[in-house]
């Protein structure tokens, strides 16, 4: 789905009127400011678009209320569903900047060419982001700083890193 990007997974219901919480991958609330609709892909394969009526961003995720989901039961049926936004209208980033959506799943290699795993998650720390690399011999937390991240090729879905002592 190249025209969409995943913002997270519905994890729980909030209140009685259909609001739900999405544990997500958004790095900032600005991406939601211009969004008018979300696509919800349910576990049974059914996908549908819904107009956003309420969205509140927090460090833990997003509280959403959408058109067509007006009860706790309806929201509960969405738990486990994946929520997407359209990629249309996203601003171009400067060289060396990446949207989180472009880094999730990227294969990570050491400077020596050893596969270390794939980027499974990203979290902000205030001074820099940290990439969670899993699938290799062990989980590695990679600080998103120039000293560590040597090369990113979003097209080839690869990242080369210099592992500092202790990583």
C-alpha positions in Angstrom: 0.0 0.0 0.0 2.3 2.7 -1.2 -0.3 5.5 -1.0 -0.9 4.9 2.7 1.2 4.6 5.8 0.4 2.8 9.0 -0.1 5.0 12.1 -0.7 2.2 14.5 -2.9 -0.6 15.9 -6.2 -0.2 17.8 -5.3 -1.4 21.3 -8.3 -0.5 23.5 -11.6 1.4 23.8 -11.8 4.8 25.5 -15.2 5.5 27.1 -18.7 4.5 25.9 -19.2 6.5 22.7 -16.9 4.7 20.2 -13.6 6.4 20.9 -10.6 4.1 20.7 -6.8 4.3 21.4 -4.2 3.6 18.7 -0.8 2.6 19.8 1.2 4.1 17.1 4.2 5.0 15.0 3.7 8.8 14.6 6.6 10.9 15.6 4.6 14.1 16.0 1.0 15.4 16.0 1.5 17.6 13.0 0.8 14.7 10.6 -2.7 14.5 12.1 -3.4 18.2 11.7 -4.4 18.0 8.0 -5.8 14.5 8.1 -9.5 14.2 7.5 -9.8 10.4 7.1 -8.3 7.2 8.3 -8.4 3.7 6.8 -9.1 0.9 9.2 -8.0 -2.6 8.2 -9.7 -5.1 10.4 -8.4 -8.5 11.3 -11.0 -10.2 9.2 -9.7 -8.4 6.1 -12.4 -5.8 5.9 -11.1 -2.3 5.2 -13.0 0.9 5.4 -12.4 4.7 5.4 -13.8 6.9 8.2 -13.9 10.6 8.6 -11.9 11.8 11.7 -14.2 13.5 14.2 -11.7 13.7 17.1 -8.0 13.0 17.3 -5.7 13.6 20.3 -2.0 12.8 20.1 0.1 11.7 23.2 3.5 10.1 23.6 1.8 6.8 24.1 -0.4 7.0 21.0 -3.6 8.5 19.6 -7.1 8.7 20.9 -9.5 8.6 17.8 -13.2 9.0 17.3 -14.4 8.4 13.7 -17.6 8.6 11.8 -19.6 5.4 11.9 -18.2 4.0 15.1 -20.5 5.3 17.8 -20.6 2.7 20.5 -18.2 0.9 22.8 -19.2 -2.4 21.2 -18.4 -1.1 17.7 -15.0 0.3 18.9 -14.2 -3.1 20.7 -14.7 -4.8 17.3 -11.7 -2.8 16.0 -9.2 -4.0 18.6 -6.2 -5.4 16.7 -7.1 -3.4 13.5 -4.4 -1.5 11.7 -5.0 2.2 11.1 -3.6 4.1 8.1 -3.4 7.6 6.8 -3.1 8.7 3.2 0.5 9.6 2.2 -0.8 12.4 0.0 0.3 15.9 1.1 3.2 14.8 3.3 5.9 17.4 3.0 9.3 16.5 1.4 12.0 16.1 4.0 15.6 17.4 3.8 18.4 15.0 3.0 19.2 12.9 6.0 15.7 13.2 7.4 13.2 10.3 7.3 9.6 9.6 8.2 9.3 6.8 10.8 7.1 5.0 8.3 10.0 4.8 5.9 12.3 3.2 8.4 10.1 0.5 9.9 11.2 -2.8 8.4 14.5 -1.5 7.1 17.3 -4.1 7.2 20.2 -3.0 9.5 23.8 -4.0 8.7 27.1 -3.3 10.5 29.9 -1.5 8.6 31.4 -4.9 8.2 28.3 -6.1 6.3 26.8 -8.3 9.1 23.0 -8.3 9.2 21.9 -7.1 12.6 18.1 -7.3 12.2 15.3 -5.0 11.0 13.9 -1.8 12.5 10.8 -2.9 14.4 10.1 0.3 16.2 11.2 3.8 16.9 10.8 6.0 20.0 11.8 9.6 20.7 14.1 10.4 23.7 14.1 14.2 23.5 17.6 14.6 22.1 17.3 12.0 19.3 15.2 9.0 18.2 16.2 5.5 19.0 15.6 2.6 16.5 14.7 -0.8 17.9 16.5 -3.4 15.8 15.3 -7.0 16.2 15.5 -10.3 14.4 19.3 -10.7 14.6 21.3 -12.4 17.4 19.9 -9.9 19.9 17.8 -6.8 20.2 19.8 -3.6 19.6 18.8 -0.1 20.5 20.4 2.2 17.9 20.6 6.0 18.7 19.7 8.0 15.6 22.9 10.1 15.6 25.4 10.6 12.8 28.2 8.9 14.8 26.1 5.6 14.7 23.9 5.7 11.6 26.3 5.9 8.7 24.0 5.4 5.7 20.3 5.0 5.1 18.9 3.9 1.7 15.1 4.1 1.9 14.8 2.8 -1.7 16.8 -0.3 -1.0 15.4 -0.5 2.6 18.8 -0.7 4.2 20.7 1.0 7.0 24.4 0.8 7.8 25.5 1.5 11.4 28.7 1.9 13.3 28.1 0.1 16.6 29.6 2.0 19.5 30.9 0.0 22.5 28.0 -1.1 24.6 25.5 -1.3 21.8 
